[in-house]
Amino acid sequence: MRPIDTLAADEARGVRYVLFDIDDTITEHGRLLRESYDALWALSAAGIAAIPVTGRPAGWCDMIARQWPVAGVVGENGAFALYMKDDRLDCLYHGSAPDPHTVRARLTELGQSAMKAFPGLRLAKDQPYRVFDVALDFAEEEPRYDLDFAMRVKAYCEERGAVAKVSSIHVNAWFGDYNKLSMAEFFLSSRLGYDPTIDVASVMYFGDSPNDEPMFGRFPLSCGVANVENYREVLQKPPKFITNRAFGYGFAEGIDVLLRLREKR
């Protein structure tokens, strides 16, 4: 991982889209930082499309798409994207996302089974606002458990036929062949004119945890905020760059570097 200040001016000038995780990438201890939000407005002023790509639920994404200065938001680890069109909220679903009504019983059973197998594990408090997955909280609230605990929960869900990913706070599990990357590129292509065969260098991605790995591996301008170091041992595809600062302060640092380099001639 190279320091973010080694980003080249030519690379920065090619960026048209900034994609980013939410929890522990633009937040700190669950709070959206002023520095992060200011950075989003700075991207908007520069004409760069900002798009959160998150494991957070549909209910949160509804608010984000409506109220943040973003071009859209990919939610529940890639099941859908919400965006505003002609002042109305619209949605794209991933083609592999299951029918939410028929899959709900399987998700409920999986969550209940995992909580019995791992005492202390619990449903995330945002579970009532989810459509396509089950979020199991291991570190958002007390008691907090370590990465090894989360990885064992992930393996347990996978053994039962689910796709499972570990974020900095949740183990998310779902049934369907999709992830953050596939939905993000579908949204970019469908809505913003992105061509995945030639435009990969036009995307800069910021993240902090293992569920960002597909994005880190895909985009040459991927960047981890400093707390991504917590997962160095489990990341097979780490980000190409890393910020000096952690959490949303690191995100703001990275956006500042990006925008300053774009002005450099």
Secondary structure, DSSP 4 states (H G I P E B T S, - for coil): -EEGGG--HHHHHT--EEEE--TTTTEETTEE-HHHHHHHHHHHHTTPEEEEB-S--HHHHHHHHHHSS-S-EEETTTTEEEEEETTEEEEEE-TTPPPHHHHHHHHHHHHHHHHHHSTT-EE-TTGGG-SSEEEEESSSSSSP--HHHHHHHHHHHHHTT-EEEE-SSEEEEESSS--HHHHHHHHHHHHH---TTT-GGGEEEEE-SGGGHHHHHH-TEEEE-GGGGGGTTT-SS--SEE-SS-HHHHHHHHHHHHHHHHH--
